[in-house]
């Protein structure tokens, strides 16, 4: 019961990976940076880095927080659960 309450207060975040080529995400709050090899974003449950090649953000809904990524996806790396926003320049130095 306690885990359910923590998830409800923190928000929602879902990931659906299809054939390592199409990634559907929900609960995205911000996209920090992206290129064809790496996409760094923030979800309601923390930071997420997507790595691969030929990566493209094909759809993004700011209102709902849904994002669709396509390309050759090879890794999903989660960072700090508590980090939901970008770090300041000073914060990046001391990270």
C-alpha positions as CSV (number, residue, x, y, z in Angstrom):
1,X,0.0,0.0,0.0
2,X,2.9,2.4,0.8
3,X,4.5,2.0,-2.7
4,X,1.2,2.7,-4.3
5,X,0.8,6.0,-2.3
6,X,4.4,7.0,-3.2
7,X,3.7,6.5,-6.9
8,X,0.5,8.5,-6.8
9,X,2.1,11.4,-5.0
10,X,5.2,11.4,-7.3
11,X,3.3,11.0,-10.6
12,X,3.2,8.4,-13.4
13,X,5.8,7.2,-15.9
14,X,5.4,4.3,-18.3
15,X,7.8,2.9,-21.0
16,X,6.8,0.7,-23.9
17,X,9.7,-0.5,-26.1
18,X,8.8,-2.3,-29.3
19,X,11.5,-4.3,-31.2
20,X,14.2,-1.9,-29.8
21,X,13.1,0.5,-32.5
22,X,10.1,2.4,-31.1
23,X,9.9,3.8,-27.6
24,X,6.7,5.2,-26.2
25,X,7.1,7.2,-22.9
26,X,4.5,8.9,-20.7
27,X,5.1,11.2,-17.7
28,X,7.8,13.2,-19.4
29,X,8.2,16.7,-17.9
30,X,11.1,18.1,-19.9
31,X,13.6,17.2,-22.6
32,X,17.1,18.4,-21.6
33,X,19.0,17.7,-24.7
34,X,19.0,15.3,-27.7
35,X,21.0,14.2,-30.7
36,X,21.0,11.1,-32.9
37,X,22.9,9.1,-30.3
38,X,21.5,10.3,-27.0
39,X,18.3,11.8,-25.6
40,X,18.3,13.1,-22.0
41,X,15.0,13.9,-20.5
42,X,13.2,14.2,-17.2
43,X,10.1,12.2,-16.1
44,X,7.7,12.6,-13.2
45,X,9.8,9.9,-11.5
46,X,13.3,11.1,-12.3
47,X,15.8,11.5,-15.1
48,X,16.1,9.1,-18.1
49,X,18.8,8.9,-20.8
50,X,18.1,7.0,-24.0
51,X,21.1,5.8,-26.0
52,X,21.3,4.4,-29.5
53,X,21.8,5.5,-33.0
54,X,19.7,7.4,-35.5
55,X,17.4,8.5,-32.7
56,X,14.5,10.8,-33.4
57,X,11.8,12.3,-31.3
58,X,8.8,11.8,-33.7
59,X,6.0,12.9,-31.4
60,X,5.8,15.0,-28.3
61,X,2.8,16.2,-26.3
62,X,3.7,18.9,-23.8
63,X,0.2,18.8,-22.3
64,X,0.1,15.0,-21.6
65,X,3.8,14.3,-21.3
66,X,3.8,11.6,-23.9
67,X,6.9,11.2,-26.2
68,X,7.6,8.8,-29.1
69,X,11.2,8.0,-29.9
70,X,12.2,6.0,-33.0
71,X,15.7,4.7,-34.0
72,X,18.1,1.9,-33.0
73,X,17.6,2.0,-29.2
74,X,20.3,0.2,-27.2
75,X,20.0,1.5,-23.6
76,X,17.7,3.2,-21.2
77,X,19.5,4.6,-18.2
78,X,17.7,6.0,-15.2
79,X,19.3,8.5,-13.0
80,X,18.3,10.1,-9.7
81,X,14.7,9.5,-8.7
82,X,14.6,12.9,-7.0
83,X,15.9,14.9,-10.0
84,X,12.9,16.1,-12.0
85,X,14.3,19.4,-13.3
86,X,17.5,20.6,-14.9
87,X,20.5,21.3,-12.8
88,X,21.9,24.8,-12.7
89,X,25.4,25.4,-14.0
90,X,26.7,25.3,-10.4
91,X,24.7,22.1,-9.7
92,X,26.4,20.4,-12.7
93,X,29.8,21.3,-11.4
94,X,29.2,19.7,-8.0
95,X,27.2,16.7,-9.3
